[in-house]
Amino acid sequence: MTLLVNKQKINFLIISLGSFVGSIIFLNLINFFTNNPALSSKLTVVLIFFYNFYFLKKTFKIKGNNTLFILLITLSVIFRFFEYWIFLNLFNYIYNINYAWIVTILISFMIKYFLYPYTLNKLEKK
């Protein structure tokens, strides 16, 4: 059970929950003002990038480790493009912005739940 639950993964879950709730709120607020789901998702992805980056950097204690810092930025940017691409494709089939976004975030989260802690722990030990 230690592989599925540990302190870092619990912190990651908390960060992800905040990101999930925040992204739905931001997405709907921005879409309310712009009436453009594509623009709304782009702006939401950018806002969530900064939110996640700040808390992941703080949680995984990246101070002074340039490799971890670069990896974290790279993974975060890749996942934001991945989320945006999934969202646009889902939105073409599911014409509900919230359903498309929730499915997008859940897919991304399932991948990141295992990828981030594993990768960052490997680099922290070097």
N, C-alpha and C positions, 0 to 999 in steps of 0.2 A: 504494500500500500504506500510505501514511502516514495515510489516512483510517481504516483498520481497526485499525492498531496504532500507539500512541504511549505515552509514559510514563504519562500519566493513565489511559489505557485498561488498561494493564498493572496499575497500582495498583488500578483498579476491579475487574479480574479477580481479583486477590489478595483484596481485601475481599469480593467476592462468593463466592469459594471458601470462605473462612472462615465467611461467613454461611450458605452452603449446608450445609456439614458441621455447623456449630453448630446450625442449625435442625432438622436430622434428629435429632441427639442430644437436643436439648431436647424436641422433639415426642414422641419415644419415651419419654423419662424421665417427662415430665409425664403422658403417656397411661398409662404403667405405674401411676402412683400414683392417677390420677383415673378411669381407664377411661371417659373422656368425650372423644372426638375433637374436638368443637366447642370445648370449654373448653381442651383442649390446644393447638389451633391458635391460639386467641385469645392465650393466654399466650406461646406461641412467637413470634407476630407482634409482641407488645409487646417481648419480649426482643431480638429481631432488629432492631426499630426502633432501640433504644438503641445496639446494637452498630454497625449501619450508620451511624447519625447521627454517632456519635463518629468513626469512621474516615473517613467522607466529608468531615466538617467539617475534619478534620486534613489529609486529602489535598488537598482543593481550596482550602485556605488562606482560610477565610472570615472571619478576624478583621477586625472593623471594617466589614464590608460587610453592612449590614442587609438589603438586597435579596436577596443571595445566601443569607443565613441564613433568611429567611422562605421563599424559594423551596425551599430544601433541606428545611425542615420540611414544607412543603405537599406537595412531591413524595413525601416519605417516608410521610406519613400516607395520601395517596391510594393509593400502592402497597401499603401494609399492608392497607387495606380491600379493594383489588382482589385481593390474594393470598388474603385470608380468604374472599371471595366465590367465587373460582375453586375454592379447596379444598373448600368446602362443596358446591358443585355437582358437582365431580369425585367426592367421597367418596360421593355418592348413587348414582353409577354404578360406581365402582371401590371395592369395600369393603375395600381395603387402604390403611391410613393412610399408609404410606411411599410407595406408588406415586402416590397422589393428591397428596401433598406435593411429591414430586420433579417431577411434571409441572407443578404450580402454580409452583414456584420457577423452573423452566426457562422457562416462558412469561414470567413477570415479568422474569427476567434478560435475556432476548432483547430485550425492549422497553427496559429500563433501560440496557443496554449502549450503545445509541445515544443515548438521550434525555438521561441525566445528563451525560456529558462535553460533548455539544453545547450543551445549555442553559447549563450552568455556565460553559463557556468563553465563550459569548456575553456573559454578564453580567459576567464577570471583566474583559473588555476595555472595558466601559463606564466 
